[in-house]
Amino acid sequence: MSLENNRTLAILRKAEEEGYGILAQTCYDANCVIGLVRAAERCRSPAIIQFFPVTLAFGKGPWLQFCLNAAHQASVPIAVNLDHATDPEHLELALSLAEQGIAFDSIMVDASHAETDEENIALARPYVERAEKCGVAVEVELGRLEGGEAGLRVISDAKLTNPEKALAFIEGTGATVLAPSIGNLHGSYINPPNFRQDILKDLQKTFKGSVPLCLHGTDQLPDELFRECIKNGISKININSWGRDVYAKHLSEALASKPFPDAVEDATQAFEAVCERFFHLFGSAGKA
């Protein structure tokens, strides 16, 4: 297999070419997956279902197969991505499933905890090569984001991406999607976010048309900052708590007074509404 027809890359490259962003929404259960697909089909928008390694470890192959079926059978382009695969056992699980024919469209091989870029490359490269043989695209992070979420290790020493090292880093890892560190962080922003748009602009000049850029750390960001990042080259936008918290709140409240199926439907519709807002904000609605 090859990356020639890779679904994630096709979705992101079209978005980059036409100047809009792709919602990569973290999903924690089947209801979220169904909600994202329903919202994407209603808005005629491409999208990415993504989840963390802890969710993969919980549901393993059957869960991944469910997500792939939901995505690939949709009437709009939807891919499935594994976010922040850091630990060897999670990477082994994802790649062994791919080698059995149950393959993510893309995974993030996150070696940003490494002390140096060279160590990051050395850790990521073998997984990237193995993934590519299965037609799986790989995202890597140059620099290091502060914070942590959903069982990920907490990082306290952020390191901004050096655009001058980006090309050598991508060539060294062999990866095809880049997540930069530009002042973004995982979790809540204590101070107003101060993103280094100059870093994005430099990366856009280097990689436009070849390596899509992914924005992490999007909790609480104002709409205008999302738009600015898309204008400066971001095509994949990871969203987690915006949808998760709304879904959980509606589900817990509805379960107190409604039958279980009705409560699930209420919560799923609330999740869909969040997805729809981002499809319109990112400019992807109507692009499928």
N, C-alpha and C positions, 0 to 999 in steps of 0.2 A: 504493500500500500504506500501511498505518498500523500503529501499535503496539497496536491493539486486541486482536489475537490473538497478541501476541508471546509466544513460549514461555518465554524467560528470566523475563520479568516475571510471567507466570502462575505459574511455579514458585516464585519468590521471594515473591510476595504471599501465596500460600497458606501458605507456611512462616511468614511473619511473623504472619499471622492466627492460626495454630494453635500458634505458639511453639516451632518447631524450626528447626534450621539445615540448609543445603544444602551438601553437599560439592561444591566446584568444584575438581576434581583436574587438575593439570597433566599432560598426556600428551605423550610425546616420540616415540612410534611407534605403529604399528597394534596391537601387542600390548597396550599400555597402554589404548588405546581399547576393545578387545575385553574386556579384563579389567574395566574400569570398568563396562561395560554388563552383563556377566555378573553381577558382584557386585550391581549395582543391581536387576537382575531377580530375583536370588535373595532379596534382602532386601526386595523390593517398595518400593524407595525412589526418589524423584526424585533427579536428580543433574545436574551440569554438567560436560561435557568442555571443558577449556580448554587452550590452548597459547600459547606465546610467538611473537612475530613472526618470530624466526629459523626456527622450525619451519614457519610459513606460507611464508616466503621459499624454503625448501628444497623443499617439496612442492607449493606453489601450489594451483591449482584442483583438481587430482585428489585431493590430500590432504584439502582442505576438504570436497570432495564425499563422500569416504569417511567422514569424521567425521559429516557431516550424515546420511548414510544410516544409519550405525550408531546414531546418537542417535534419529532420527525414526522408525525402524522398530522400536525397542525396545518392549517391552510395558509400560514405565513411562515417565513424562515425563522426558526428558533433553534438555538444550539444549547448544548449542555456543558457546563464548565465546572471543574473542581477548583475551588479557591484555596490558596494558602496551604498547599501540601508541603509540609516541612519535614515531618518525621519519616524515617525510612520505612516503617511498617505501613504507613498510609500510602506512600508512594508505591510501595511494592503491591499493595492491594489494588490500587488504581491501574497499575501497569499489567499486573497479572490478569485482571479482568479484561483489559484491552487485548491481551494476547489470546484470550479465550473467545474473543469476538464481541465482548460487551464493552465498547470503548467510548469514553468521553470524547466530545468533539475537541476539547482543549482542557489542559490542566495548568495550574500555576505551580511551578517548582520553586518554592520559596526558600532560598538559601541566603536571605538578606541578613540573617544573624551572624554570618561569617565575618571574621575580623577584616579581611581584605577582599578586594575585587577578585584577585587571583584565586582565593579560597572559594569564593562564591562560584566562580566559573568551574573550578575543579569538582565541587559538589554537584552542580547542576548538570554539567555536560553529559555524564553517563545516562541520566534519566531522560534528557532531551533526545539523545540518540535512540534510546529504546522506544520512546513515545513516537518519534517520527516514523519508525518502522511499522507502527500500527496506524499511521495516518492521524495521530493526535498532535495538535498544535500545542506549543508550550509558551506560557507567559513567565517572565522572570522580573525580578525587582533589582534595579541598580540604585544603591544607596540604602537607606533604612528608615522606615516609618516608625515613629514613636507610638506607644500604646499597645492595646491588645483587645481581642473580642472573641466570643464564642469558643472558649477553650484554647485559644492561641496563646503562645508565650507572650508575656508582656515585655515590651522593649522600652527602655528608658533613655537610650542614647541615639537619637535620630541622626541621620547623615544624609545631607542633600545630594541629589544626583549631580555628578559632574558631566555636563553634556559632551565635553571633549573626550571623555572615556567611553561614551555610550556605544559608538560603532565597534570598537575593539571588544567591548563586553558582549554585545550581541553576536559578533562573529565567534567569540570564544565559547560562548554557551551553545550557539547554534539555535537559539530560541527565535520565535517569530512574533511575539507580543512583548512590549516593554511597559512595566509599571514604574514610573519615576517617583522620587521623593522630592516634593517641591514646597514643603511646609505643611503638607497634609498629615493627618494622624488618625490612628484607629481609636474610636471612642469619642468622648465629648471634648469639644474645644473649650478650654478655660478662658482663653482670650480670643478675640475675633480672628478668624483665619487670615493669615498673610501669605498668600501663595506667590511663589516666584514664577510669574508668567514668562519672564525672560528665559528661564530654563526650558519651559515648554516650547517657546518659539524656536529656540536653538535645536531642540529635538525634532520639531516639525520639519525644519530645513533639512536635517540629516536623513529622516526616515519616511517622509511623506511618500505614499505609494508603495512602501515596502514593509514597514514594521508598524502596526497599529499601536497607539498609546492608550494605557488604561489608568483611570483615576480611582485611587483608593481613598479611604478616609473622608466620606461624604456626609457624615452625620451633621445635621443642623446647618448645612451650607445654604446661603441665600441663592435664590434663583439666578441672579445676575452673575454670580461666580461660576455656576454651572455653564451658563452661556459663554462666558469668557474662555473657560477651559476648552470647550468644544471648538470655539473659533481658533484657538491656538494649537489645535491638533489632537485633542482627546477624542477618541471614538468609542471606547468601552468605559462605562461608568458603573462602578460597583455600588449597589444600594443594599443596605442591610436593615438597620433599625427603623427607618422610615416605614417600611412595610411590616416588619416583625412586630413592633410594639402596637401598632394599630390592630393588627390581626389578633394578637394575644388579648388585648383589652376588650375587644368586641366579643371574642369567644368566651372569656371568663364572665363577662356581664350577662351575655345572652343565656349561658348555661344555668344561671340562677332562676330564670323565669320561663324558658322555652324548652320544648323537646330537643333532644340532641341534634337531629338532622336540621332543624330550623336554626339552631344556634350556629352550627357549622356554616350554613348558607349565609347567615348574616355576617359572620366573620370573614368568609371568603369574599363576599361582595365588598366589604370594607377594604380588604387587601387589593382587590381589583381596582378600586377607585384610586388608591395610591399609585399603582402601576400606570393607570391611564393618565394621571397628572404628569408623570415623568415622561411618558411617550410624547405628550404635547410640549412639555418644557424642553425636551431634548431635540424636538423637531423630527422624530422618527415616525409619528402618526401619518398614515397614508403612504408610507414609502415601501410597503411590502408589495 
